[in-house]
Amino acid sequence: MIWYPYEQMKTMKEPYKIIDAEGVFLKTPEREMIDSVSSWWSVIHGYKHPALTAAIKEQADQFSHVMLGGLVHEPVQRLADKLQQFLPGDLNYSFFSDSGSVAVEVALKMALQYYVNQGKQKRTKVLALTHAYHGDTFKTMEVGDDEDYHFILEAYGEKKNALHIPSKIPALEEAFEKYHQELNCFLVEPLLQGAGGMRMYDLSFLVRARQLCDQYGVLLIFDEVATGFGRTGNRFVADLVLPDILVLGKALTGGYIGHAVTVANQKVYEGFYSDDTKKALMHGPTFMGNALACSVALKSIELFEQENYMAKIRRIEEITRREMDGFMDPRIAEVRILGGCVCVEVKDPGVLKGYQQFAYEHGVFSRPFLNCLYAMVPYIITEEELVKVLATMKAWFGER
């Protein structure tokens, strides 16, 4: 029996059975529907893309996986080289893993050990944002701040090594002034907090965070698992403000297969580079650098570059702003739009009850959460298809 994610198994509704998928469409035995959430924000090129499928098939004909412990292969070397060229600044050192949560765990471990390797044992605290979500493994839950996902940690009592602040510059400055001697890193989802409620904030906050991290010798980590590859309207927010460690996942492989990467800069890497074996990063996911994942990631990045995806994303934002202009309802708290993301936040989560089935009947797959009705569409979506997604969202409020 399947144990489904984020569900009370006793009361959950029957999931839609997918028998095929192509382009932006998911197909059930009864109908096809536009996937308005890109399979948790990852399928940026749509489904059954011939170039991505071919990349996996060609690599599978050679081999599907070998461990990176004492071995190396061309796809992982090429992907590391490509990321070094593709990413900003001196983000040159790629540590691969198999999921976004694990990649954030690696980043947090890097940050802690970076200071331990210097004999600074008291830098044990992580600064993060209120409403933060960084994954469901235990350390990522600790640095997260969302009771809807991580209430289980209440069993452990007070979080001793994680501090949370709102995305406001005065709170940021106060936290650094008070805790800088104890901090090893400041971890953020830059510009867009996804699972914590599609919350958006200003770039000036990150600019100030970079300044304070430099001033007090604290590492800045960007969790761009969700925001990377254009979702905020920027290739990466790291193009605007450069972190010390960058975490990527989801769209890294075009949503074809699980893979993630934690990318460190020169300073962080040199903090581990030593004749002392105890200063090595002792971490090694079994499927890190998986050959199939690396091959499809390389092809995904190639498509992103060659087919001018940033122009596609700008067009998605333009159409979304046009279609949502002036849309409001007494039950709506706010409509937010950023790059390839639109969120309709309602005042009462009960307003969204039944929307998923309503959308299905209108040919759209949606998965509202908390008090958020949102869309993060595949970047290949046509104007007609995008308008249909947005019209379905608006129609829900007209029919209730």
C-alpha positions as CSV (number, residue, x, y, z in Angstrom):
1,M,0.0,0.0,0.0
2,I,1.3,3.5,-0.8
3,W,1.7,5.9,2.1
4,Y,1.1,9.3,0.6
5,P,2.9,12.5,1.5
6,Y,1.3,15.3,3.6
7,E,-2.0,13.3,4.0
8,Q,-4.0,11.8,6.8
9,M,-4.4,8.4,5.2
10,K,-7.7,7.6,6.9
11,T,-9.5,10.7,5.4
12,M,-7.6,11.5,2.2
13,K,-9.5,11.6,-1.1
14,E,-8.7,9.2,-3.9
15,P,-5.7,10.6,-5.9
16,Y,-6.0,11.1,-9.6
17,K,-4.5,8.2,-11.5
18,I,-2.1,9.4,-14.2
19,I,-1.7,7.1,-17.2
20,D,0.3,9.5,-19.4
21,A,1.8,13.0,-19.5
22,E,3.0,15.2,-22.3
23,G,3.8,18.9,-22.6
24,V,1.9,20.7,-19.8
25,F,-0.7,18.0,-19.6
26,L,-1.4,15.2,-17.1
27,K,-3.7,12.5,-18.4
28,T,-6.1,10.4,-16.4
29,P,-8.5,7.7,-17.8
30,E,-11.3,10.4,-17.9
31,R,-9.6,13.6,-19.0
32,E,-6.4,15.6,-19.4
33,M,-5.5,18.5,-17.3
34,I,-2.9,21.3,-17.3
35,D,-0.4,20.8,-14.5
36,S,-0.4,24.2,-12.9
37,V,2.2,23.3,-10.2
38,S,4.8,21.6,-12.4
39,S,5.0,18.5,-10.1
40,W,6.0,20.5,-7.1
41,W,7.7,23.2,-9.2
42,S,10.2,21.0,-10.9
43,V,8.9,20.1,-14.4
44,I,10.0,23.3,-16.1
45,H,10.2,21.8,-19.6
46,G,7.0,19.9,-19.4
47,Y,6.5,16.2,-19.7
48,K,7.9,13.8,-22.2
49,H,10.3,16.3,-23.7
50,P,12.1,14.4,-26.4
51,A,15.6,15.8,-25.7
52,L,15.4,15.0,-22.0
53,T,14.0,11.5,-22.6
54,A,16.8,10.8,-25.1
55,A,19.5,12.0,-22.7
56,I,18.4,9.4,-20.1
57,K,18.0,6.6,-22.7
58,E,21.4,7.3,-24.1
59,Q,23.1,7.2,-20.7
60,A,21.1,4.1,-19.6
61,D,22.6,2.3,-22.6
62,Q,26.0,2.8,-21.1
63,F,25.3,2.6,-17.4
64,S,22.8,4.1,-15.0
65,H,24.8,4.6,-11.8
66,V,28.2,4.1,-10.2
67,M,29.2,5.4,-6.8
68,L,31.4,8.5,-6.5
69,G,33.5,6.9,-3.7
70,G,36.8,6.3,-5.5
71,L,35.2,6.5,-8.9
72,V,34.2,9.2,-11.4
73,H,32.4,9.3,-14.7
74,E,32.0,11.7,-17.6
75,P,28.4,12.9,-16.9
76,V,29.1,14.0,-13.3
77,Q,32.4,15.7,-14.4
78,R,30.6,17.5,-17.2
79,L,27.8,18.7,-14.9
80,A,30.3,20.0,-12.3
81,D,32.2,21.8,-15.1
82,K,28.9,23.2,-16.5
83,L,27.7,24.5,-13.1
84,Q,31.1,26.2,-12.5
85,Q,30.6,28.0,-15.8
86,F,26.9,28.6,-15.4
87,L,26.7,29.9,-11.8
88,P,27.8,33.3,-10.7
89,G,30.9,34.4,-8.9
90,D,33.2,31.7,-7.5
91,L,30.4,29.1,-6.8
92,N,32.7,26.4,-8.2
93,Y,32.6,23.4,-5.9
94,S,29.6,21.0,-6.4
95,F,28.7,18.4,-3.9
96,F,25.9,16.3,-5.3
97,S,23.0,14.5,-3.5
98,D,19.7,13.0,-4.3
99,S,17.1,15.5,-3.0
100,G,16.7,19.1,-2.0
101,S,16.3,18.3,1.7
102,V,19.6,16.4,1.8
103,A,21.3,19.1,-0.2
104,V,20.3,21.7,2.5
105,E,21.4,19.3,5.2
106,V,24.8,19.2,3.4
107,A,24.9,23.0,3.3
108,L,24.2,23.2,7.0
109,K,26.8,20.6,7.8
110,M,29.3,22.5,5.7
111,A,28.6,25.7,7.5
112,L,29.0,24.1,11.0
113,Q,32.2,22.2,10.1
114,Y,33.7,25.2,8.3
115,Y,34.0,26.9,11.7
116,V,34.8,23.7,13.7
117,N,37.7,23.2,11.3
118,Q,39.0,26.6,12.5
119,G,38.5,25.7,16.2
120,K,35.4,27.9,16.5
121,Q,33.2,25.4,18.4
122,K,30.7,27.9,19.7
123,R,29.3,28.9,16.2
124,T,26.5,26.4,16.4
125,K,23.5,28.5,15.6
126,V,21.6,29.0,12.3
127,L,19.7,32.2,11.5
128,A,16.7,31.6,9.3
129,L,13.4,33.3,8.4
130,T,10.0,33.0,10.1
131,H,7.8,30.8,8.0
132,A,10.9,29.1,6.5
133,Y,10.7,25.7,4.9
134,H,13.9,23.9,3.9
135,G,12.8,20.2,3.8
136,D,11.5,17.4,5.9
137,T,14.7,15.8,7.2
138,F,15.4,16.5,10.9
139,K,18.0,19.4,10.6
140,T,16.0,21.1,7.9
141,M,12.9,20.8,10.1
142,E,14.8,22.4,12.9
143,V,15.8,25.4,10.8
144,G,12.3,25.5,9.3
145,D,9.5,27.5,10.9
146,D,6.2,26.0,9.9
147,E,4.0,24.3,12.4
148,D,1.8,22.8,9.7
149,Y,4.8,20.6,8.5
150,H,7.1,20.3,11.5
151,F,5.0,20.2,14.6
152,I,6.5,16.8,15.5
153,L,9.6,18.6,16.7
154,E,7.7,20.0,19.6
155,A,8.4,16.7,21.2
156,Y,12.0,17.8,21.5
157,G,11.2,21.1,23.2
158,E,12.7,24.4,22.4
159,K,14.9,24.7,19.3
160,K,18.4,25.5,20.7
161,N,20.4,26.0,17.5
162,A,17.9,27.8,15.2
163,L,16.8,31.4,15.4
164,H,14.0,32.9,13.2
165,I,13.4,36.5,12.2
166,P,11.0,38.2,9.8
167,S,12.3,39.4,6.4
168,K,12.7,42.9,7.7
169,I,16.0,44.7,7.8
170,P,15.7,46.0,11.5
171,A,15.1,42.5,12.7
172,L,18.1,41.2,10.6
173,E,20.4,43.9,12.0
174,E,19.3,43.2,15.6
175,A,19.9,39.4,15.2
176,F,23.4,39.9,13.9
177,E,24.3,42.4,16.6
178,K,23.0,40.1,19.3
179,Y,24.0,36.6,18.0
180,H,26.9,37.0,15.5
181,Q,29.5,35.3,17.7
182,E,27.2,32.2,17.8
183,L,26.1,32.1,14.2
184,N,27.7,29.9,11.5
185,C,25.2,30.8,8.8
186,F,22.2,32.7,7.6
187,L,19.9,30.4,5.6
188,V,17.2,31.8,3.3
189,E,14.9,31.0,0.5
190,P,15.7,34.2,-1.4
191,L,12.9,36.5,-2.5
192,L,10.2,33.7,-2.5
193,Q,9.4,31.5,0.5
194,G,7.5,28.6,-1.1
195,A,6.0,26.0,1.2
196,G,5.7,28.6,4.0
197,G,3.0,30.4,2.1
198,M,4.4,31.8,-1.2
199,R,5.7,34.8,0.7
200,M,7.6,37.4,-1.3
201,Y,10.0,40.0,0.0
202,D,12.4,42.7,-1.2
203,L,15.9,42.3,-2.6
204,S,17.2,45.0,-0.3
205,F,16.9,42.6,2.6
206,L,19.3,40.1,0.9
207,V,21.7,42.9,0.0
208,R,21.8,43.9,3.7
209,A,22.2,40.3,4.7
210,R,25.3,39.9,2.5
211,Q,26.8,43.0,4.1
212,L,26.2,41.8,7.6
213,C,27.5,38.3,6.8
214,D,30.7,39.9,5.5
215,Q,31.0,42.2,8.5
216,Y,30.6,39.5,11.1
217,G,32.1,36.5,9.3
218,V,28.9,34.5,8.9
219,L,28.2,32.3,5.9
220,L,25.3,33.1,3.7
221,I,23.3,30.2,2.3
222,F,20.7,30.5,-0.5
223,D,18.2,27.6,-0.7
224,E,17.2,28.0,-4.3
225,V,15.8,24.5,-4.6
226,A,12.4,26.1,-5.5
227,T,13.5,29.6,-6.7
228,G,16.4,28.5,-9.0
229,F,16.2,28.3,-12.7
230,G,14.0,31.4,-13.2
231,R,11.1,30.9,-10.9
232,T,11.5,34.4,-9.3
233,G,12.0,36.0,-12.7
234,N,15.8,35.8,-12.2
235,R,18.0,32.9,-13.4
236,F,19.0,32.6,-9.8
237,V,18.7,35.1,-7.0
238,A,22.4,34.4,-6.5
239,D,22.9,36.4,-9.7
240,L,21.8,39.5,-7.8
241,V,23.3,38.8,-4.4
242,L,26.1,36.2,-4.2
243,P,25.9,33.6,-1.4
244,D,28.7,31.5,0.0
245,I,26.7,28.3,-0.5
246,L,24.0,27.7,-3.1
247,V,21.5,24.8,-3.0
248,L,19.8,23.6,-6.1
249,G,17.3,20.8,-6.8
250,K,13.8,20.3,-8.4
251,A,14.3,21.9,-11.8
252,L,18.0,20.9,-11.9
253,T,17.0,17.8,-13.9
254,G,13.9,19.4,-15.4
255,G,11.9,17.4,-12.9
256,Y,12.8,14.1,-14.6
257,I,14.7,12.4,-11.7
258,G,15.6,13.3,-8.2
259,H,19.0,15.0,-7.9
260,A,20.3,18.1,-6.1
261,V,23.6,19.9,-5.5
262,T,25.2,22.0,-2.8
263,V,27.6,24.5,-4.4
264,A,30.3,26.1,-2.3
265,N,32.6,29.1,-3.0
266,Q,36.4,29.2,-2.8
267,K,36.4,30.3,0.9
268,V,34.2,27.5,2.1
269,Y,36.0,24.8,0.0
270,E,39.4,25.9,1.3
271,G,38.1,25.5,4.9
272,F,38.1,21.8,4.3
273,Y,41.2,21.5,2.1
274,S,43.9,20.1,4.4
275,D,46.3,17.3,5.1
276,D,44.2,16.6,8.2
277,T,41.7,13.9,7.3
278,K,39.5,15.1,10.2
279,K,38.8,18.3,8.3
280,A,37.3,16.4,5.3
281,L,33.5,16.6,4.7
282,M,32.4,13.2,5.8
283,H,29.2,12.9,3.8
284,G,28.3,10.7,0.9
285,P,24.7,10.0,-0.4
286,T,24.7,6.7,-2.3
287,F,23.2,8.2,-5.4
288,M,25.1,11.4,-5.5
289,G,26.3,12.2,-9.0
290,N,23.9,9.6,-10.5
291,A,24.8,9.3,-14.2
292,L,21.2,9.4,-15.4
293,A,20.5,12.5,-13.3
294,C,23.6,14.2,-14.4
295,S,22.9,13.5,-18.1
296,V,19.4,14.9,-18.0
297,A,20.5,17.9,-15.9
298,L,23.1,18.8,-18.5
299,K,20.4,18.6,-21.2
300,S,17.9,20.6,-19.1
301,I,20.5,23.4,-18.6
302,E,21.2,23.4,-22.4
303,L,17.5,23.8,-23.1
304,F,17.2,26.6,-20.6
305,E,20.0,28.5,-22.3
306,Q,19.4,27.8,-25.9
307,E,15.7,28.3,-25.9
308,N,15.8,31.6,-24.0
309,Y,13.8,30.5,-21.0
310,M,14.2,33.8,-19.3
311,A,12.1,35.4,-22.1
312,K,9.5,32.7,-21.6
313,I,9.4,33.5,-17.9
314,R,9.0,37.2,-18.5
315,R,6.1,36.5,-20.8
316,I,4.4,34.2,-18.2
317,E,4.7,37.1,-15.6
318,E,3.4,39.6,-18.1
319,I,0.3,37.5,-19.0
320,T,-0.3,36.7,-15.3
321,R,-0.2,40.4,-14.3
322,R,-2.6,41.2,-17.2
323,E,-5.1,38.5,-16.4
324,M,-5.0,39.1,-12.6
325,D,-5.1,42.9,-12.8
326,G,-8.0,44.2,-10.7
327,F,-9.0,40.7,-9.6
328,M,-10.2,40.8,-6.0
329,D,-12.8,39.3,-3.7
330,P,-13.8,40.0,-0.1
331,R,-12.4,36.5,0.8
332,I,-9.0,37.3,-0.7
333,A,-6.3,38.8,1.5
334,E,-3.7,39.4,-1.3
335,V,-2.8,38.5,-4.8
336,R,1.0,38.1,-5.3
337,I,3.0,37.7,-8.5
338,L,6.7,37.2,-9.0
339,G,8.3,35.7,-12.1
340,G,6.7,32.3,-12.7
341,C,4.7,32.3,-9.5
342,V,1.2,33.6,-8.7
343,C,-0.4,33.2,-5.3
344,V,-4.0,34.1,-4.2
345,E,-3.9,34.2,-0.5
346,V,-7.3,33.8,1.1
347,K,-8.3,34.9,4.6
348,D,-9.9,31.6,5.6
349,P,-8.3,28.3,4.3
350,G,-11.9,26.8,4.2
351,V,-12.5,29.0,1.2
352,L,-10.3,26.7,-0.9
353,K,-12.0,23.4,0.2
354,G,-13.1,21.7,-3.0
355,Y,-11.0,23.7,-5.3
356,Q,-8.8,20.8,-6.4
357,Q,-11.8,18.9,-7.8
358,F,-13.3,22.0,-9.3
359,A,-10.1,22.7,-11.1
360,Y,-9.9,19.0,-12.3
361,E,-13.4,19.3,-13.8
362,H,-12.2,22.4,-15.6
363,G,-9.1,20.7,-17.0
364,V,-6.5,22.0,-14.5
365,F,-4.5,20.2,-11.8
366,S,-4.0,22.3,-8.7
367,R,-2.9,21.5,-5.2
368,P,-3.8,24.4,-2.8
369,F,-2.1,24.4,0.6
370,L,-2.6,26.3,3.8
371,N,-4.5,29.5,2.7
372,C,-2.7,29.6,-0.7
373,L,-4.2,29.0,-4.2
374,Y,-1.2,29.3,-6.4
375,A,0.3,28.4,-9.8
376,M,3.9,27.6,-10.8
377,V,3.4,26.5,-14.4
378,P,5.9,24.7,-16.7
379,Y,7.8,27.4,-18.7
380,I,6.7,25.9,-22.1
381,I,3.0,26.7,-21.4
382,T,1.2,28.6,-24.1
383,E,-0.7,31.9,-23.5
384,E,-4.0,30.1,-24.1
385,E,-3.1,27.4,-21.6
386,L,-1.9,29.9,-19.0
387,V,-5.0,32.0,-19.4
388,K,-7.1,28.9,-18.7
389,V,-5.2,28.2,-15.5
390,L,-5.7,31.8,-14.3
391,A,-9.4,31.9,-15.4
392,T,-10.1,28.7,-13.4
393,M,-8.6,30.3,-10.3
394,K,-10.8,33.4,-10.7
395,A,-13.9,31.3,-11.6
396,W,-13.7,29.6,-8.2
397,F,-14.6,32.8,-6.5
398,G,-17.3,33.6,-8.9
399,E,-19.1,30.3,-8.3
400,R,-19.1,30.4,-4.5
